Amino acid sequence: MSSMGRGKVILLGEHAVVYGVPAIAAGLGRGVSASASPANETTLECSPWGTRHGLASDEDLGRALSAVVAAHPSAPLPPLRVSADVALPAGAGLGCSAALGVAVIRALDAAVAHVASDAEVAERALAWEQVFHGNASGLDNTMAAHGGVASYVRGEPLEALDVRRPLRLVIGNSDESSSTRTMVESVARQRERDPERFAKNLDAIATLVKNARLALEAGDTRALGQLMDLNQALLSAWFLSTTALEDMCRAARDAGAAGAKLTGAGGGGCMIALVESDETSAAVIAALEALGFSAFEAEAG
């Protein structure tokens, strides 16, 4: 039996969330699936990466596996071979590491008949995330376990939102790598240089997030798309966008997307485009691929 961990996107509010502004996150229908079977030693094999790590590995995947195996409620676990199928790009702002961690934990649980709630899985996955990201916020692992759409305020539990209907997103990958830490530090420097202007941008993003919540609850896709576009403009003003991300957002809008923006830290990674039909989804994917970027549709929420 396969176990699932969901990817995630930030619909609005990234970076501003560091300064107390709510962000809205959505779980993806795409992520990582995993299964575990008896073996001579405990290992994690990830497809399509072709990687294999045991508990003695000093690489991140091996250390993360060791962390969740050692902390398992049924420890000590018997030796297990965990096979994971990763359907998300790594390091692109889609919560790939958290989705993998949740899938692995659920596969371990299934192998020893341990029943756990989504909340318990999310909590245990935080130890996995801390291997990769140090002081992880808890957002990615929680979304990977729960899915849905939620409002997140730093330091507080996620608040699930009552969304009228699932969201359809086209996700485009710029294939540009970036460092979340570097992007966060860049925004902090801008705050130091011009705190008054920075505060105005925070207030503007807070207003966008508030209105986006209303649009989600009303099922108003067009309004949500316009708010995403405005959020993208503010993120771009913080120098978080790139030429590739701007080109992708423009192409998506021209192809009929209701709105488009980067998602996550920026400086590279992925963008998201909100679509309403099969025809628009296909047109947006074709437009992004025509620019040389990979793209796929994913249901969110």
Secondary structure, DSSP 8 states (H G I E B T S, - for coil): --EEEEEEEEEE-TTGGGGT--EEEEEEEEEEEEEEEE-SS-EEEEETTTEEEETT--SHHHHHHHHHHHT-TT-S---EEEEEEE-S-TTSSS-HHHHHHHHHHHHHHHHTT----HHHHHHHHHHHHHHHHSS--SHHHHHHHH-SEEEE-TTS--EE---SS-EEEEEEE------HHHHHHHHHHHHHH-HHHHHHHHHHHHHHHHHHHHHHHHT-HHHHHHHHHHHHHHHHHTT---HHHHHHHHHHHHTT-SEEEEESS-SSSEEEEEE-SHHHHHHHHHHHHHTT-EEEEEEE-
